[in-house]
Protein backbone atom coordinates (compact mmCIF):
# COMPACT_ATOMS: atom_id res chain seq x y z
CA UNK A 1 0.00 0.00 0.00
CA UNK A 2 1.12 3.54 -0.71
CA UNK A 3 0.84 6.39 1.78
CA UNK A 4 0.76 9.93 0.40
CA UNK A 5 1.25 12.68 2.99
CA UNK A 6 1.36 16.46 3.08
CA UNK A 7 1.32 19.34 5.50
CA UNK A 8 0.41 22.99 5.07
CA UNK A 9 0.94 26.10 7.13
CA UNK A 10 -0.42 29.62 6.60
CA UNK A 11 2.55 31.48 7.97
CA UNK A 12 5.34 29.50 9.54
CA UNK A 13 4.41 29.30 12.37
CA UNK A 14 0.70 29.80 11.92
CA UNK A 15 -2.51 27.86 11.31
CA UNK A 16 -1.71 24.48 9.82
CA UNK A 17 -3.28 21.44 8.24
CA UNK A 18 -2.20 17.89 7.44
CA UNK A 19 -3.59 15.11 5.28
CA UNK A 20 -2.90 11.60 4.09
CA UNK A 21 -4.38 9.11 1.69
CA UNK A 22 -3.64 5.39 1.51
CA UNK A 23 -3.80 3.95 -1.98
CA UNK A 24 -3.72 0.44 -3.42
CA UNK A 25 -2.66 0.99 -7.02
CA UNK A 26 -3.35 -2.66 -7.91
CA UNK A 27 -7.10 -2.05 -7.64
CA UNK A 28 -9.31 -0.49 -10.32
CA UNK A 29 -8.99 3.32 -10.37
CA UNK A 30 -12.39 3.90 -8.76
CA UNK A 31 -11.43 1.72 -5.76
CA UNK A 32 -7.77 2.61 -5.20
CA UNK A 33 -8.31 4.97 -2.24
CA UNK A 34 -8.55 2.90 0.94
CA UNK A 35 -8.36 5.61 3.60
CA UNK A 36 -8.30 9.41 3.85
CA UNK A 37 -7.69 11.50 6.94
CA UNK A 38 -6.93 15.15 7.64
CA UNK A 39 -6.84 17.63 10.49
CA UNK A 40 -5.58 20.99 11.63
CA UNK A 41 -3.86 22.89 14.42
CA UNK A 42 -4.27 26.58 15.25
CA UNK A 43 -0.57 27.41 15.68
CA UNK A 44 2.15 25.19 14.26
CA UNK A 45 4.83 24.85 11.58
CA UNK A 46 4.88 23.20 8.19
CA UNK A 47 7.36 20.53 9.35
CA UNK A 48 5.12 19.63 12.30
CA UNK A 49 2.16 19.23 9.93
CA UNK A 50 4.21 17.03 7.57
CA UNK A 51 5.21 14.90 10.56
CA UNK A 52 1.64 14.71 11.86
CA UNK A 53 0.46 13.40 8.49
CA UNK A 54 3.22 10.78 8.60
CA UNK A 55 2.36 9.71 12.16
CA UNK A 56 -1.38 9.48 11.48
CA UNK A 57 -0.83 7.54 8.25
CA UNK A 58 1.48 5.03 9.90
CA UNK A 59 -1.05 4.57 12.73
CA UNK A 60 -3.55 3.22 10.22
CA UNK A 61 -4.36 -0.46 10.44
CA UNK A 62 -3.34 -0.77 6.79
CA UNK A 63 0.24 -2.00 6.26
CA UNK A 64 2.26 0.65 4.41
CA UNK A 65 4.97 -0.36 1.93
CA UNK A 66 5.85 3.02 0.41
CA UNK A 67 5.51 6.61 1.62
CA UNK A 68 5.33 9.40 -0.95
CA UNK A 69 6.09 12.93 0.20
CA UNK A 70 7.16 16.23 -1.30
CA UNK A 71 9.01 17.06 1.95
CA UNK A 72 12.76 16.45 2.05
CA UNK A 73 12.48 17.00 5.82
CA UNK A 74 10.41 13.79 6.00
CA UNK A 75 12.63 11.90 3.54
CA UNK A 76 15.81 12.65 5.52
CA UNK A 77 14.08 12.11 8.87
CA UNK A 78 12.83 8.67 7.81
CA UNK A 79 16.32 7.73 6.64
CA UNK A 80 17.53 8.74 10.10
CA UNK A 81 14.90 6.48 11.69
CA UNK A 82 15.78 3.61 9.34
CA UNK A 83 19.32 3.77 10.71
CA UNK A 84 17.99 3.64 14.30
CA UNK A 85 19.51 6.98 15.17
CA UNK A 86 18.31 8.85 18.24
CA UNK A 87 16.01 11.77 17.46
CA UNK A 88 15.70 13.05 21.04
CA UNK A 89 17.95 16.07 20.50
CA UNK A 90 16.56 16.96 17.05
CA UNK A 91 13.90 19.56 16.23
CA UNK A 92 10.37 18.20 16.69
CA UNK A 93 11.69 15.26 18.74
CA UNK A 94 8.30 15.03 20.45
CA UNK A 95 6.70 14.11 17.13
CA UNK A 96 9.55 11.99 15.74
CA UNK A 97 9.27 9.85 18.88
CA UNK A 98 5.66 9.04 17.87
CA UNK A 99 6.56 7.74 14.41
CA UNK A 100 5.79 4.00 14.35
CA UNK A 101 8.67 3.07 12.06
CA UNK A 102 8.92 -0.36 10.49
CA UNK A 103 12.08 -1.41 8.68
CA UNK A 104 11.63 -1.93 4.99
CA UNK A 105 9.23 0.94 4.32
CA UNK A 106 10.37 2.84 1.27
CA UNK A 107 10.24 6.63 1.35
CA UNK A 108 10.08 8.34 -2.01
CA UNK A 109 10.30 12.03 -2.74
CA UNK A 110 7.95 13.45 -5.35
CA UNK A 111 8.07 17.01 -6.58
CA UNK A 112 5.23 19.16 -5.29
CA UNK A 113 2.69 20.29 -7.87
CA UNK A 114 4.14 17.96 -10.51
CA UNK A 115 0.84 16.39 -11.51
CA UNK A 116 0.78 13.32 -9.24
CA UNK A 117 -2.94 13.07 -8.50
CA UNK A 118 -2.59 11.71 -4.97
CA UNK A 119 0.09 14.22 -3.98
CA UNK A 120 -2.08 17.01 -5.39
CA UNK A 121 -5.06 15.63 -3.47
CA UNK A 122 -3.34 15.62 -0.06
CA UNK A 123 -1.83 19.03 -0.80
CA UNK A 124 -5.27 20.52 -1.41
CA UNK A 125 -6.78 18.76 1.60
CA UNK A 126 -3.99 19.92 3.96
CA UNK A 127 -4.31 23.47 2.64
CA UNK A 128 -8.10 23.33 3.09
CA UNK A 129 -7.61 22.27 6.72
CA UNK A 130 -5.20 25.16 7.38
CA UNK A 131 -7.55 27.63 5.67
CA UNK A 132 -10.48 26.51 7.86
CA UNK A 133 -8.65 28.03 10.81
CA UNK A 134 -7.69 31.21 8.93
CA UNK A 135 -11.21 31.68 7.59
CA UNK A 136 -13.64 29.60 9.67
CA UNK A 137 -16.46 27.97 7.77
CA UNK A 138 -19.99 28.91 8.57
C-alpha positions in Angstrom: 0.0 0.0 0.0 1.1 3.5 -0.7 0.8 6.4 1.8 0.8 9.9 0.4 1.3 12.7 3.0 1.4 16.5 3.1 1.3 19.3 5.5 0.4 23.0 5.1 0.9 26.1 7.1 -0.4 29.6 6.6 2.6 31.5 8.0 5.3 29.5 9.5 4.4 29.3 12.4 0.7 29.8 11.9 -2.5 27.9 11.3 -1.7 24.5 9.8 -3.3 21.4 8.2 -2.2 17.9 7.4 -3.6 15.1 5.3 -2.9 11.6 4.1 -4.4 9.1 1.7 -3.6 5.4 1.5 -3.8 4.0 -2.0 -3.7 0.4 -3.4 -2.7 1.0 -7.0 -3.3 -2.7 -7.9 -7.1 -2.1 -7.6 -9.3 -0.5 -10.3 -9.0 3.3 -10.4 -12.4 3.9 -8.8 -11.4 1.7 -5.8 -7.8 2.6 -5.2 -8.3 5.0 -2.2 -8.6 2.9 0.9 -8.4 5.6 3.6 -8.3 9.4 3.8 -7.7 11.5 6.9 -6.9 15.2 7.6 -6.8 17.6 10.5 -5.6 21.0 11.6 -3.9 22.9 14.4 -4.3 26.6 15.3 -0.6 27.4 15.7 2.2 25.2 14.3 4.8 24.9 11.6 4.9 23.2 8.2 7.4 20.5 9.3 5.1 19.6 12.3 2.2 19.2 9.9 4.2 17.0 7.6 5.2 14.9 10.6 1.6 14.7 11.9 0.5 13.4 8.5 3.2 10.8 8.6 2.4 9.7 12.2 -1.4 9.5 11.5 -0.8 7.5 8.3 1.5 5.0 9.9 -1.0 4.6 12.7 -3.5 3.2 10.2 -4.4 -0.5 10.4 -3.3 -0.8 6.8 0.2 -2.0 6.3 2.3 0.6 4.4 5.0 -0.4 1.9 5.9 3.0 0.4 5.5 6.6 1.6 5.3 9.4 -0.9 6.1 12.9 0.2 7.2 16.2 -1.3 9.0 17.1 1.9 12.8 16.4 2.1 12.5 17.0 5.8 10.4 13.8 6.0 12.6 11.9 3.5 15.8 12.6 5.5 14.1 12.1 8.9 12.8 8.7 7.8 16.3 7.7 6.6 17.5 8.7 10.1 14.9 6.5 11.7 15.8 3.6 9.3 19.3 3.8 10.7 18.0 3.6 14.3 19.5 7.0 15.2 18.3 8.9 18.2 16.0 11.8 17.5 15.7 13.1 21.0 18.0 16.1 20.5 16.6 17.0 17.1 13.9 19.6 16.2 10.4 18.2 16.7 11.7 15.3 18.7 8.3 15.0 20.5 6.7 14.1 17.1 9.5 12.0 15.7 9.3 9.9 18.9 5.7 9.0 17.9 6.6 7.7 14.4 5.8 4.0 14.3 8.7 3.1 12.1 8.9 -0.4 10.5 12.1 -1.4 8.7 11.6 -1.9 5.0 9.2 0.9 4.3 10.4 2.8 1.3 10.2 6.6 1.4 10.1 8.3 -2.0 10.3 12.0 -2.7 8.0 13.4 -5.4 8.1 17.0 -6.6 5.2 19.2 -5.3 2.7 20.3 -7.9 4.1 18.0 -10.5 0.8 16.4 -11.5 0.8 13.3 -9.2 -2.9 13.1 -8.5 -2.6 11.7 -5.0 0.1 14.2 -4.0 -2.1 17.0 -5.4 -5.1 15.6 -3.5 -3.3 15.6 -0.1 -1.8 19.0 -0.8 -5.3 20.5 -1.4 -6.8 18.8 1.6 -4.0 19.9 4.0 -4.3 23.5 2.6 -8.1 23.3 3.1 -7.6 22.3 6.7 -5.2 25.2 7.4 -7.5 27.6 5.7 -10.5 26.5 7.9 -8.7 28.0 10.8 -7.7 31.2 8.9 -11.2 31.7 7.6 -13.6 29.6 9.7 -16.5 28.0 7.8 -20.0 28.9 8.6 
